[in-house]
Amino acid sequence: MLSSSQTLRELSPLNDPWDPIGSLVKYGEHRLTSVEMTVSNLCNMRCEHCAVGDTLVMLEPPKLPLELMLSRLEEVEHLETISITGGEPTFSDRTVDEYMLPLLKWARKRGIRSQINSNVTLPYNRYEKLAPYLDVMHISFNYTNADDFHNIGFAKAGHAVPRHTAARMYERMIDNARRLVGEGVLVSAESMINYRTHEQIDEIHRLIVEMGCQRHEVHPMYPSSFARDLPMITKEQMRAAIEKLLNARDKSVWMLFGTLPFYHCSDSGEERDLLKRLANEPNVSVRNDPDGRNRLNVNLFSGDVFVTDFADVPSFGNIKKSQLDELFARWLRHPLAQGVNCYCPAASCCGPNLLVKEMYYSDVDFHKRSAKM
């Protein structure tokens, strides 16, 4: 870990410590450099695409003592980043004050980069107290207007949510994002390429730029949890959406693409051409998926440790009994980890994550493929 006296490099397409490629190159193998913590199963929204929708509750149990989590973080030898997620992590003032704020202060003191995954639709004072210690506020933005927000954000609510209530939340989200940017926080707005957005991704990008977000993060949507029953688009539609976005984007905004189902070892010339374009575009990066590569998720209610907060892979340990580095080593020996543990230096690629491999490449052995550069 860095000490608080050491200056951290600015986050940029050339410096993304959440990308496992950096630690893989540095150490010659995957190391645990990132820890994600689920601090809430409460949320004021019920988005149709929510990756953790099945875990959301109306009343949650007590969390583990913060001291246990901090002691486990202290033990991680190569820790570079932490992420705080939910549910909506800021739903409870108590969680903000007693867990999130101490975790962020701990990270800032030790030179660890931090990120919160939030919908930023709650009163600004919750985010204002976190902003001085936070590096990245990651928000979801898949909308072209308040009606989109209403339809998407409350699709799984189970009861009618008035349009005017949703519209107020939409405006507050935009205002909160702008205020956080003004506080020096990097606001990264994530859009998913799915059946609703793939033909409107350029308009979504325009609104994200107007909000002042310094980064637009783009991922295809894969079937998990609440999203399992949503219509899926083809890889060709995904590729077309990315091309459309690249043609229309504001080049002053960092574009980060992740979990793309396209690889330099593909037999498709169109897919390889898209990757070449992404590599040559200014202010664009393609992040290798951190889940299970350099990151684990800790559930702060049970202490159980997972590959990711939405994986179907059962927990393979608990922080009450084991150190995180030990659990990470245990995961790397798991057959599922071995199945996606490939690395192509020529393409700076770690291969597909578990969801992508299951959906598109279930019968493909990436260890037997090589890049066609």
LINWO-V97942 format. One line per field, one symbol per residue. psi: psi as a letter, one per 30 degrees, with the letter a starting at -180 (. if undefined). A space follows every 10 residues. Layout:
psi = ???
This chain:
psi = lllffkkkkk klffijffkf eeeeeefglk ljfkkkkjfk gkkglikfgk fgeffklfkl llllkeeeee eeeefjegkf llkklbajeg ekeeeeefee eeeeeeeeeg gkklkkjlfh flkffefeff efgkekjklk jhlflfeeee eefgfgeflk kkefeeeeee eeeeeeeeee effgkjjjjk kkjafefffg feeeeeeeee fgkfkjkkkl kljkbeffgl kklleeeeee eeeeeefflj ffkkkjklhk gklfglfjee eeeeeeeeff kkhkljkkkf jfegklkkjg effkklelfg lfklkglkff flleeeeeee effkeeeefg ilkjeefhkg alaeeeeeef hfgkjffgll ki.
